[in-house]
Amino acid sequence: MKKVLCVVLLFFASFLANANSIVDQWKSGLAGSRLTSYSGSAISSNSTLTIINFCRNGRYSYYKEGSWSVPGTAGGASNNTVTGIWDVQSLNSITYLTYKTDRGEQGAFPIYLQANGRVNIGGAAYAVERGKSGC
């Protein structure tokens, strides 16, 4: 596991190192990538899967699926997909992932690379798969 993590860190860092600015480094590193986050609880059978695909043309798709089940009570599931455009910007030495949905909603999240190689977007950690965005 440590060897795989080191390879992922080096692979992602090599893409970041080839760009001129931190913004360019993030754009280069995210373009064409799929980011995945999963959380779950064995006690209450709750789980959440989030997948973000960053297309090279500046578009993205954000998919979130959740399910829950508590013994002796009802359970359920939900999913949602949001699409739009993404960008990376820097303000006051903080790097932000910005987005605008196809419905016109927009916002920004601080973004940074964690020591374990995961990309942190707005406080959520994501595993990165380069070239797997599917778009």
Backbone as JSON Lines, residues from 0, in Angstrom:
{"i":0,"aa":"M","n":[0.83,-1.19,0.0],"ca":[0.0,0.0,0.0],"c":[0.87,1.25,0.0]}
{"i":1,"aa":"K","n":[1.94,1.26,0.81],"ca":[2.82,2.42,0.85],"c":[3.49,2.65,-0.5]}
{"i":2,"aa":"K","n":[3.86,1.56,-1.18],"ca":[4.51,1.68,-2.47],"c":[3.56,2.3,-3.49]}
{"i":3,"aa":"V","n":[2.3,1.87,-3.49],"ca":[1.3,2.41,-4.41],"c":[1.08,3.89,-4.11]}
{"i":4,"aa":"L","n":[0.99,4.24,-2.83],"ca":[0.78,5.63,-2.44],"c":[1.95,6.49,-2.9]}
{"i":5,"aa":"C","n":[3.16,6.01,-2.76],"ca":[4.34,6.75,-3.2],"c":[4.32,6.96,-4.71]}
{"i":6,"aa":"V","n":[3.93,5.93,-5.46],"ca":[3.86,6.03,-6.91],"c":[2.81,7.07,-7.31]}
{"i":7,"aa":"V","n":[1.65,7.05,-6.64],"ca":[0.59,8.01,-6.93],"c":[1.07,9.43,-6.63]}
{"i":8,"aa":"L","n":[1.73,9.61,-5.49],"ca":[2.24,10.93,-5.12],"c":[3.25,11.43,-6.15]}
{"i":9,"aa":"L","n":[4.19,10.59,-6.53],"ca":[5.2,10.97,-7.5],"c":[4.58,11.27,-8.85]}
{"i":10,"aa":"F","n":[3.61,10.45,-9.26],"ca":[2.95,10.64,-10.55],"c":[2.22,11.98,-10.58]}
{"i":11,"aa":"F","n":[1.44,12.25,-9.54],"ca":[0.69,13.5,-9.48],"c":[1.64,14.68,-9.35]}
{"i":12,"aa":"A","n":[2.68,14.55,-8.53],"ca":[3.64,15.64,-8.34],"c":[4.38,15.95,-9.64]}
{"i":13,"aa":"S","n":[4.65,14.94,-10.46],"ca":[5.35,15.18,-11.72],"c":[4.51,16.04,-12.65]}
{"i":14,"aa":"F","n":[3.2,15.84,-12.65],"ca":[2.33,16.68,-13.47],"c":[2.3,18.1,-12.92]}
{"i":15,"aa":"L","n":[2.29,18.23,-11.6],"ca":[2.28,19.56,-11.01],"c":[3.58,20.3,-11.26]}
{"i":16,"aa":"A","n":[4.7,19.59,-11.27],"ca":[6.0,20.22,-11.43],"c":[6.24,20.74,-12.84]}
{"i":17,"aa":"N","n":[5.53,20.25,-13.83],"ca":[5.75,20.66,-15.21],"c":[5.05,21.96,-15.59]}
{"i":18,"aa":"A","n":[4.26,22.51,-14.76],"ca":[3.53,23.73,-15.09],"c":[4.23,24.95,-14.49]}
{"i":19,"aa":"N","n":[3.85,26.14,-14.98],"ca":[4.52,27.36,-14.57],"c":[4.07,27.89,-13.22]}
{"i":20,"aa":"S","n":[2.79,28.06,-13.0],"ca":[2.28,28.6,-11.75],"c":[1.5,27.54,-11.0]}
{"i":21,"aa":"I","n":[1.18,27.84,-9.75],"ca":[0.4,26.88,-8.96],"c":[-0.96,26.65,-9.61]}
{"i":22,"aa":"V","n":[-1.55,27.69,-10.19],"ca":[-2.84,27.55,-10.87],"c":[-2.69,26.62,-12.08]}
{"i":23,"aa":"D","n":[-1.65,26.85,-12.88],"ca":[-1.4,25.99,-14.04],"c":[-1.12,24.56,-13.61]}
{"i":24,"aa":"Q","n":[-0.42,24.41,-12.49],"ca":[-0.1,23.08,-11.98],"c":[-1.38,22.33,-11.61]}
{"i":25,"aa":"W","n":[-2.29,23.0,-10.93],"ca":[-3.55,22.36,-10.55],"c":[-4.4,22.03,-11.78]}
{"i":26,"aa":"K","n":[-4.47,22.97,-12.72],"ca":[-5.26,22.72,-13.93],"c":[-4.71,21.51,-14.68]}
{"i":27,"aa":"S","n":[-3.4,21.45,-14.8],"ca":[-2.76,20.33,-15.49],"c":[-2.99,19.02,-14.74]}
{"i":28,"aa":"G","n":[-2.9,19.07,-13.43],"ca":[-3.06,17.86,-12.61],"c":[-4.49,17.33,-12.58]}
{"i":29,"aa":"L","n":[-5.47,18.23,-12.62],"ca":[-6.87,17.81,-12.55],"c":[-7.47,17.45,-13.91]}
{"i":30,"aa":"A","n":[-7.03,18.12,-14.96],"ca":[-7.61,17.9,-16.29],"c":[-7.49,16.43,-16.71]}
{"i":31,"aa":"G","n":[-8.63,15.83,-17.02],"ca":[-8.65,14.42,-17.42],"c":[-8.67,13.44,-16.27]}
{"i":32,"aa":"S","n":[-8.79,13.95,-15.04],"ca":[-8.75,13.09,-13.86],"c":[-10.14,12.8,-13.31]}
{"i":33,"aa":"R","n":[-10.23,11.65,-12.64],"ca":[-11.43,11.29,-11.88],"c":[-11.04,11.29,-10.42]}
{"i":34,"aa":"L","n":[-11.8,12.0,-9.59],"ca":[-11.57,12.04,-8.16],"c":[-12.7,11.28,-7.48]}
{"i":35,"aa":"T","n":[-12.34,10.44,-6.51],"ca":[-13.33,9.6,-5.84],"c":[-13.18,9.7,-4.34]}
{"i":36,"aa":"S","n":[-14.31,9.8,-3.66],"ca":[-14.35,9.8,-2.2],"c":[-15.45,8.83,-1.76]}
{"i":37,"aa":"Y","n":[-15.12,8.0,-0.77],"ca":[-16.11,7.07,-0.23],"c":[-16.04,7.12,1.28]}
{"i":38,"aa":"S","n":[-17.19,7.17,1.91],"ca":[-17.24,7.06,3.37],"c":[-18.38,6.14,3.72]}
{"i":39,"aa":"G","n":[-18.2,5.4,4.79],"ca":[-19.23,4.45,5.2],"c":[-19.18,4.15,6.67]}
{"i":40,"aa":"S","n":[-20.26,3.59,7.19],"ca":[-20.36,3.22,8.6],"c":[-20.9,1.8,8.7]}
{"i":41,"aa":"A","n":[-20.15,0.93,9.35],"ca":[-20.58,-0.46,9.52],"c":[-21.71,-0.57,10.54]}
{"i":42,"aa":"I","n":[-21.8,0.37,11.46],"ca":[-22.81,0.31,12.5],"c":[-24.21,0.56,11.95]}
{"i":43,"aa":"S","n":[-24.36,1.59,11.15],"ca":[-25.68,1.93,10.65],"c":[-25.83,1.71,9.14]}
{"i":44,"aa":"S","n":[-24.85,1.09,8.53],"ca":[-24.88,0.8,7.09],"c":[-25.09,2.05,6.24]}
{"i":45,"aa":"N","n":[-24.49,3.15,6.65],"ca":[-24.54,4.39,5.87],"c":[-23.33,4.45,4.98]}
{"i":46,"aa":"S","n":[-23.51,4.93,3.77],"ca":[-22.37,5.12,2.89],"c":[-22.64,6.25,1.91]}
{"i":47,"aa":"T","n":[-21.55,6.88,1.5],"ca":[-21.62,7.95,0.51],"c":[-20.48,7.76,-0.47]}
{"i":48,"aa":"L","n":[-20.8,7.81,-1.74],"ca":[-19.81,7.74,-2.81],"c":[-19.92,9.03,-3.62]}
{"i":49,"aa":"T","n":[-18.78,9.7,-3.79],"ca":[-18.74,10.92,-4.59],"c":[-17.68,10.75,-5.66]}
{"i":50,"aa":"I","n":[-18.04,11.07,-6.91],"ca":[-17.11,10.99,-8.04],"c":[-17.17,12.3,-8.8]}
{"i":51,"aa":"I","n":[-15.99,12.9,-9.01],"ca":[-15.9,14.12,-9.81],"c":[-15.01,13.83,-11.0]}
{"i":52,"aa":"N","n":[-15.53,14.04,-12.2],"ca":[-14.76,13.9,-13.43],"c":[-14.43,15.29,-13.95]}
{"i":53,"aa":"F","n":[-13.12,15.58,-14.07],"ca":[-12.66,16.86,-14.6],"c":[-12.22,16.66,-16.04]}
{"i":54,"aa":"C","n":[-13.02,17.15,-16.97],"ca":[-12.71,17.0,-18.39],"c":[-11.62,18.0,-18.8]}
{"i":55,"aa":"R","n":[-10.86,17.63,-19.8],"ca":[-9.78,18.5,-20.3],"c":[-10.32,19.78,-20.95]}
{"i":56,"aa":"N","n":[-11.56,19.75,-21.4],"ca":[-12.15,20.93,-22.06],"c":[-12.77,21.92,-21.07]}
{"i":57,"aa":"G","n":[-12.55,21.7,-19.75],"ca":[-13.06,22.63,-18.74],"c":[-14.42,22.28,-18.18]}
{"i":58,"aa":"R","n":[-15.0,21.17,-18.62],"ca":[-16.29,20.73,-18.08],"c":[-16.06,19.73,-16.94]}
{"i":59,"aa":"Y","n":[-17.07,19.53,-16.12],"ca":[-16.98,18.55,-15.05],"c":[-18.34,17.87,-14.87]}
{"i":60,"aa":"S","n":[-18.29,16.71,-14.24],"ca":[-19.52,16.07,-13.75],"c":[-19.25,15.66,-12.31]}
{"i":61,"aa":"Y","n":[-20.23,15.93,-11.46],"ca":[-20.16,15.64,-10.03],"c":[-21.3,14.69,-9.72]}
{"i":62,"aa":"Y","n":[-20.96,13.49,-9.26],"ca":[-21.96,12.46,-8.96],"c":[-21.85,12.1,-7.49]}
{"i":63,"aa":"K","n":[-22.97,12.11,-6.79],"ca":[-22.99,11.73,-5.37],"c":[-24.12,10.74,-5.14]}
{"i":64,"aa":"E","n":[-23.77,9.65,-4.48],"ca":[-24.72,8.58,-4.18],"c":[-24.65,8.28,-2.69]}
{"i":65,"aa":"G","n":[-25.77,8.21,-2.06],"ca":[-25.82,7.89,-0.64],"c":[-26.84,6.81,-0.35]}
{"i":66,"aa":"S","n":[-26.53,6.0,0.62],"ca":[-27.5,4.99,1.06],"c":[-27.41,4.86,2.57]}
{"i":67,"aa":"W","n":[-28.51,4.45,3.19],"ca":[-28.53,4.3,4.62],"c":[-29.52,3.22,5.01]}
{"i":68,"aa":"S","n":[-29.2,2.6,6.09],"ca":[-30.05,1.54,6.63],"c":[-29.71,1.38,8.1]}
{"i":69,"aa":"V","n":[-30.72,1.42,8.94],"ca":[-30.54,1.23,10.37],"c":[-31.38,0.03,10.78]}
{"i":70,"aa":"P","n":[-30.76,-0.96,11.44],"ca":[-31.52,-2.16,11.83],"c":[-32.82,-1.8,12.57]}
{"i":71,"aa":"G","n":[-33.9,-2.4,12.13],"ca":[-35.2,-2.18,12.76],"c":[-35.95,-0.96,12.24]}
{"i":72,"aa":"T","n":[-35.32,-0.22,11.3],"ca":[-36.0,0.95,10.74],"c":[-35.86,0.92,9.22]}
{"i":73,"aa":"A","n":[-36.45,1.88,8.59],"ca":[-36.39,1.96,7.13],"c":[-35.02,2.42,6.66]}
{"i":74,"aa":"G","n":[-34.74,2.16,5.42],"ca":[-33.5,2.62,4.79],"c":[-33.83,3.33,3.51]}
{"i":75,"aa":"G","n":[-32.82,3.74,2.81],"ca":[-33.07,4.42,1.55],"c":[-31.79,4.7,0.81]}
{"i":76,"aa":"A","n":[-31.96,5.31,-0.35],"ca":[-30.82,5.66,-1.19],"c":[-31.18,6.87,-2.03]}
{"i":77,"aa":"S","n":[-30.16,7.6,-2.43],"ca":[-30.36,8.74,-3.31],"c":[-29.11,8.93,-4.15]}
{"i":78,"aa":"N","n":[-29.29,9.59,-5.29],"ca":[-28.13,9.95,-6.09],"c":[-28.43,11.24,-6.84]}
{"i":79,"aa":"N","n":[-27.37,11.93,-7.23],"ca":[-27.52,13.21,-7.89],"c":[-26.3,13.44,-8.77]}
{"i":80,"aa":"T","n":[-26.52,13.99,-9.96],"ca":[-25.43,14.36,-10.86],"c":[-25.57,15.83,-11.22]}
{"i":81,"aa":"V","n":[-24.47,16.56,-11.12],"ca":[-24.42,17.96,-11.48],"c":[-23.3,18.12,-12.51]}
{"i":82,"aa":"T","n":[-23.55,18.91,-13.55],"ca":[-22.53,19.17,-14.57],"c":[-22.34,20.67,-14.73]}
{"i":83,"aa":"G","n":[-21.18,21.03,-15.27],"ca":[-20.89,22.44,-15.49],"c":[-19.46,22.64,-15.94]}
{"i":84,"aa":"I","n":[-18.92,23.82,-15.64],"ca":[-17.53,24.14,-15.99],"c":[-16.71,24.34,-14.72]}
{"i":85,"aa":"W","n":[-15.42,24.01,-14.8],"ca":[-14.53,24.15,-13.66],"c":[-13.31,24.97,-14.04]}
{"i":86,"aa":"D","n":[-12.66,25.51,-13.03],"ca":[-11.44,26.27,-13.23],"c":[-10.68,26.28,-11.9]}
{"i":87,"aa":"V","n":[-9.46,26.74,-11.93],"ca":[-8.66,26.9,-10.73],"c":[-8.17,28.34,-10.71]}
{"i":88,"aa":"Q","n":[-8.29,28.99,-9.55],"ca":[-7.84,30.36,-9.38],"c":[-7.14,30.51,-8.05]}
{"i":89,"aa":"S","n":[-6.37,31.57,-7.93],"ca":[-5.64,31.83,-6.69],"c":[-5.97,33.23,-6.22]}
{"i":90,"aa":"L","n":[-6.19,33.38,-4.92],"ca":[-6.46,34.68,-4.33],"c":[-5.82,34.72,-2.95]}
{"i":91,"aa":"N","n":[-4.99,35.72,-2.72],"ca":[-4.31,35.88,-1.43],"c":[-3.58,34.61,-1.01]}
{"i":92,"aa":"S","n":[-2.84,34.01,-1.91],"ca":[-2.03,32.81,-1.67],"c":[-2.84,31.56,-1.36]}
{"i":93,"aa":"I","n":[-4.15,31.59,-1.62],"ca":[-5.0,30.42,-1.44],"c":[-5.49,30.0,-2.82]}
{"i":94,"aa":"T","n":[-5.39,28.7,-3.1],"ca":[-5.83,28.17,-4.39],"c":[-7.25,27.65,-4.26]}
{"i":95,"aa":"Y","n":[-8.09,27.99,-5.23],"ca":[-9.5,27.61,-5.2],"c":[-9.89,26.85,-6.47]}
{"i":96,"aa":"L","n":[-10.71,25.84,-6.29],"ca":[-11.39,25.19,-7.41],"c":[-12.7,25.94,-7.57]}
{"i":97,"aa":"T","n":[-12.92,26.54,-8.73],"ca":[-14.16,27.27,-8.97],"c":[-15.04,26.46,-9.91]}
{"i":98,"aa":"Y","n":[-16.34,26.68,-9.81],"ca":[-17.28,25.95,-10.66],"c":[-18.48,26.82,-10.99]}
{"i":99,"aa":"K","n":[-19.1,26.5,-12.1],"ca":[-20.38,27.08,-12.48],"c":[-21.2,25.94,-13.06]}
{"i":100,"aa":"T","n":[-22.33,25.65,-12.43],"ca":[-23.17,24.56,-12.9],"c":[-23.91,24.97,-14.17]}
{"i":101,"aa":"D","n":[-24.41,23.99,-14.89],"ca":[-25.2,24.27,-16.08],"c":[-26.48,25.02,-15.75]}
{"i":102,"aa":"R","n":[-26.88,24.99,-14.49],"ca":[-28.07,25.73,-14.04],"c":[-27.73,27.14,-13.58]}
{"i":103,"aa":"G","n":[-26.44,27.51,-13.63],"ca":[-26.03,28.87,-13.29],"c":[-25.52,29.07,-11.88]}
{"i":104,"aa":"E","n":[-25.57,28.04,-11.05],"ca":[-25.04,28.18,-9.69],"c":[-23.52,28.19,-9.77]}
{"i":105,"aa":"Q","n":[-22.88,28.97,-8.91],"ca":[-21.43,29.02,-8.94],"c":[-20.86,29.12,-7.54]}
{"i":106,"aa":"G","n":[-19.6,28.75,-7.42],"ca":[-18.95,28.8,-6.13],"c":[-17.48,28.44,-6.25]}
{"i":107,"aa":"A","n":[-16.83,28.34,-5.09],"ca":[-15.41,28.01,-5.05],"c":[-15.11,27.27,-3.77]}
{"i":108,"aa":"F","n":[-14.15,26.35,-3.85],"ca":[-13.68,25.6,-2.69],"c":[-12.16,25.69,-2.61]}
{"i":109,"aa":"P","n":[-11.6,25.88,-1.41],"ca":[-10.14,25.79,-1.29],"c":[-9.69,24.39,-1.7]}
{"i":110,"aa":"I","n":[-8.53,24.31,-2.35],"ca":[-8.02,23.03,-2.81],"c":[-6.54,22.92,-2.44]}
{"i":111,"aa":"Y","n":[-6.15,21.72,-1.96],"ca":[-4.74,21.48,-1.68],"c":[-4.45,19.99,-1.73]}
{"i":112,"aa":"L","n":[-3.18,19.67,-1.85],"ca":[-2.74,18.28,-1.89],"c":[-2.35,17.86,-0.48]}
{"i":113,"aa":"Q","n":[-2.99,16.82,0.04],"ca":[-2.68,16.31,1.37],"c":[-1.39,15.49,1.33]}
{"i":114,"aa":"A","n":[-0.78,15.29,2.49],"ca":[0.46,14.53,2.6],"c":[0.3,13.08,2.13]}
{"i":115,"aa":"N","n":[-0.91,12.53,2.21],"ca":[-1.16,11.15,1.8],"c":[-1.46,11.02,0.31]}
{"i":116,"aa":"G","n":[-1.35,12.13,-0.45],"ca":[-1.57,12.09,-1.89],"c":[-2.99,12.36,-2.33]}
{"i":117,"aa":"R","n":[-3.89,12.51,-1.4],"ca":[-5.28,12.81,-1.77],"c":[-5.43,14.31,-1.99]}
{"i":118,"aa":"V","n":[-6.35,14.64,-2.88],"ca":[-6.67,16.04,-3.14],"c":[-7.8,16.44,-2.21]}
{"i":119,"aa":"N","n":[-7.6,17.52,-1.47],"ca":[-8.61,18.01,-0.55],"c":[-9.32,19.18,-1.21]}
{"i":120,"aa":"I","n":[-10.63,19.03,-1.38],"ca":[-11.46,20.08,-1.96],"c":[-12.52,20.45,-0.93]}
{"i":121,"aa":"G","n":[-12.4,21.64,-0.39],"ca":[-13.39,22.11,0.57],"c":[-13.52,21.25,1.8]}
{"i":122,"aa":"G","n":[-12.45,20.58,2.21],"ca":[-12.48,19.75,3.42],"c":[-12.74,18.27,3.16]}
{"i":123,"aa":"A","n":[-13.03,17.88,1.94],"ca":[-13.25,16.47,1.6],"c":[-12.04,15.94,0.83]}
{"i":124,"aa":"A","n":[-11.56,14.75,1.21],"ca":[-10.38,14.15,0.59],"c":[-10.8,13.21,-0.53]}
{"i":125,"aa":"Y","n":[-10.12,13.3,-1.67],"ca":[-10.42,12.5,-2.85],"c":[-9.18,11.77,-3.35]}
{"i":126,"aa":"A","n":[-9.36,10.52,-3.75],"ca":[-8.31,9.78,-4.44],"c":[-8.34,10.22,-5.9]}
{"i":127,"aa":"V","n":[-7.16,10.31,-6.53],"ca":[-7.05,10.8,-7.89],"c":[-6.68,9.66,-8.83]}
{"i":128,"aa":"E","n":[-7.39,9.57,-9.96],"ca":[-7.04,8.64,-11.03],"c":[-6.83,9.47,-12.29]}
{"i":129,"aa":"R","n":[-5.57,9.65,-12.67],"ca":[-5.22,10.44,-13.86],"c":[-5.7,9.71,-15.12]}
{"i":130,"aa":"G","n":[-6.23,10.47,-16.07],"ca":[-6.65,9.93,-17.35],"c":[-7.89,9.07,-17.29]}
{"i":131,"aa":"K","n":[-8.63,9.1,-16.2],"ca":[-9.81,8.24,-16.03],"c":[-11.12,9.0,-16.02]}
{"i":132,"aa":"S","n":[-11.11,10.27,-16.44],"ca":[-12.32,11.08,-16.33],"c":[-13.46,10.59,-17.25]}
{"i":133,"aa":"G","n":[-13.1,9.87,-18.32],"ca":[-14.14,9.38,-19.22],"c":[-14.73,10.45,-20.11]}
{"i":134,"aa":"C","n":[-14.06,11.58,-20.21],"ca":[-14.56,12.64,-21.09],"c":[-13.39,13.32,-21.78]}
